[in-house]
């Protein structure tokens, strides 16, 4: 037997021993880890919630709202906001295990936006190294 063949045979034997979990030169056998059971006492088979909020700030023009409710695996809700162009966007959505997430977007008429004060800043000075 040549030296090359002997080294190859030893490598294959070691690799196959490690692959089947037999203790060998490349590693020791470790028994599979035990899987711990997770307590299911806090599981709610029919989760339910409902919430809503609204913001209306005349100074900044921020005007938005959202409401959502869940009963079991079905979630329904909607939210609205004022777009940068002044129109109102209303999104109504539902989600359930059969149909997945579905949303319908409605765009309303233009809304008068509040004037947002803009701070005036002086132009930056020229840097001697950068012109």
C-alpha angles and dihedrals in degrees: 000000000000123000092245092055092046092053091047092049092049091050093050092047092049094046093049091047090054091046092056093042098252115147108255143150094284098052146336126257116258123194116238114272116257113246112230118223114241116227111246097192091109094050114120111200092195109036116190134183141149131194142160140179139180136197125197114171114174093189097059099022091239106154119164142133141184138189129182137172135185131200113178109312095341119095123185129177150128140216135193135197141166113256120223089256090058099255122125119241119202119188120192116191142179132187129191137152094256102047101021120212118342127177133184117201121207123189116206133203122287117288124208107249122218115247109254114212112239119209116229118226131189117248113265116264119248113257114229093229098044100039 
